Amino acid sequence: MSAPDVSRVVLLAGAADPTAVGAALATGLRSARGDGVAVVAVTPGSACGTGAPTTVPARAAARRLAASLRLRGTHATASGRLVHVRLADEPLAATAEAVRVAATCDGPMVVVVAGPREPAHDPLVAAADVVVAAVPGTVPDGLAAVARADGIAHVVALDPSVLARGLALTGLPVLAPLRALGRTLVEEAA
């Protein structure tokens, strides 16, 4: 199966748990593209968690990719069909590390910009196939138009439950808006 060319997504996450939101979007993309493994890489931010709990046994391909990334000095863990990457603390170093990780993975990769977007993140945004913003609750009137003017293709409103966030971290496609967005992004690229 030939996958459409949506493989690099930047998620600007103002949601409560950016790691879970990124994992859910990566899972939706992986599923829609038919890939075996997806990567979710998270920049440090005030709302950012410390990474995914490995509550689901990792698939062999995810374990191999995580091990390969760790050999390159990247903080990577595998859970289910996802590889979670915690990027460097400094924004410029995080951007450079995300570029190196993207060069290593064949499947989709979601880079989550947690917290304020820094000028150092601009190369990530410029290189992305798609930029998505996730906001807690509902999308305020006019935000989608402002976001599109800033190069953001989609704005998604989320209020995931604690259970859904936990399951999303394992790579299960439980956050319906992001699962649907993954399908939409792949269909738009076709």
N, C-alpha and C positions, 0 to 999 in steps of 0.2 A: 504494500500500500504506500503510495507516495503522499507524504504529509505536506499540507500547505505551508507556506513560509511564514508562519507566526510561531517563532520559537523563543524570542527574547522580549519579555514584557517587564516594564518598570511599573511598580505599584506604589503610588504615593498614598501612604496609609495613615489616615487620621482616626482609624477605627480603634476600638478598645484593645485588641490583641493583634498587632500587625503580623506577627509570626503565623498565627492561625489563618488569618485572612490570606496571606501569601501562599500558605500551604494549600488552602482550598482552591485558589486560582490555579496554582501549578498542577494540582490534581485534575481540575477540569480541563486544562489544556492537554495534559498527558492523555487523558481518556479520549478527548475529541480527536487528537492527532493519531492515536493508536500507538503511542510510544510506551516503552516499558518502564522508564524512569524519568522523573522530573526533578529539577533542583529548585529549591527556594533559598535565596541568599538574603540575609537581613542586615541592613546597616544598623549600627547602634542608634538608639533613640530613647527618650524618656519612657515611652510606653512599651518598649521592646522587651520580650521575655528572654530567657537565657538559652532557648533552643527547644527542640522537640524532645519530649520524653519518648524513650524507645519502648513503648508499650505494645507495639505490634512487631512481630519478627520481620526483619528486613528481607526483601527479595535479594537473590544473589547478585543481580546487576546493580542494585542500589548499594549493597555492601562493597562491591568491587570499586564503584565510582567513588564512594566515600573514602575508601582506603587509598585510592590513587590521589585524591585531593589532599588527604592528610600527609602523604609522602611529600607533597609539594608545599607543606607548611600551612595548609588551610585547616581551620577548625570545622570539620565536617562529620556529621552523624547520619546514619541511615535508619529509616523507619518505614516499613511497608515498601511502597514504590517511590518514596521520596528520599532525597538527600538534602539535609538541612545544613546550611553553611552560615556560620556567624562571621560576618566580615569584620575587618579591622576597625578599631575605635575611631581613628582619625579619618575624616571624610575623603581626603585625597587618596590615602592608602586603601580605604574601602573600595573606592572606584577602581583603582588599579587591580585590586584583588578580584573584584567581580568580573573584570575583563579577562583575567587569567582563567577563572573558573568557567566562563562562557566558552572559552577556546577549548576546554577539556571535555565538555559535555555535548552529546549528540541530540538529546531530547530537549524539551522546553525548559526554560529557566525564567523564574520570576525573581527580580531583584526588588526587595521591599525597602523603600526609603521610609524608615520609621523616624518620626520626629520631624523637625524642620528640614526642608529641602535646602541644602547648601549649594553655593556656586560650584563646588567641587563635584557635585552629582550631575552637573549638566552634560558631561560626556556620556554618562549612562543613559540619560533621557534621550540624547541625540541619537545614540546607537540602537535604541529599542525599536522593535517592530511596532509596538503599541505601548502607549502610556495610559494607565488606568488610575483613577483616584477612588479610594474607598472612604466614605464618611460615616460616622455613627448616626443612627437614627434615620432621618429622612433627608433627601436632597433639597436644600433651600431653593426657592424660585430663582431662576436666573443663573444658578451655579453652573449648570451644564453648558450654557452658552459661553460663560467666562472661561470655563475649563477648556472648551474646544479652541477658543482664541489663544490659549496658552499651550496648545499642542496635545492636550489630554483628550484621548478618543472616547473614553467612557467614564462616567461617574456612577458608582454603585453605592447604595445606602444599605448598611448592614447593622443588625442588632443581634448577633449570634448568641445563643445561650451558652452557658459554661460547658455543657455536654457537647454541643456542636463544635465549639472551639477545640476541645480536647480531642474529639474524633478527627477533626480536620488536620491536626498536627500529625496524626498517624498516616495520613494519606488517603483517608476514606472521603469520598466526594459527598459530604453532608450539607455544605452550605449552598443551598439551591441557587441563589443569585449568582454565585461565582462559578458554579458548575455550568449554569446556562451561559454565562459570559464566556467561558472557555470555548463552548460550542460556537457561540456567535463570532468570536474572534477568528476561529478556524474557518468558518463559513464565509466571512467577509474576505479572507485572504484567498479563497478558492477562485 
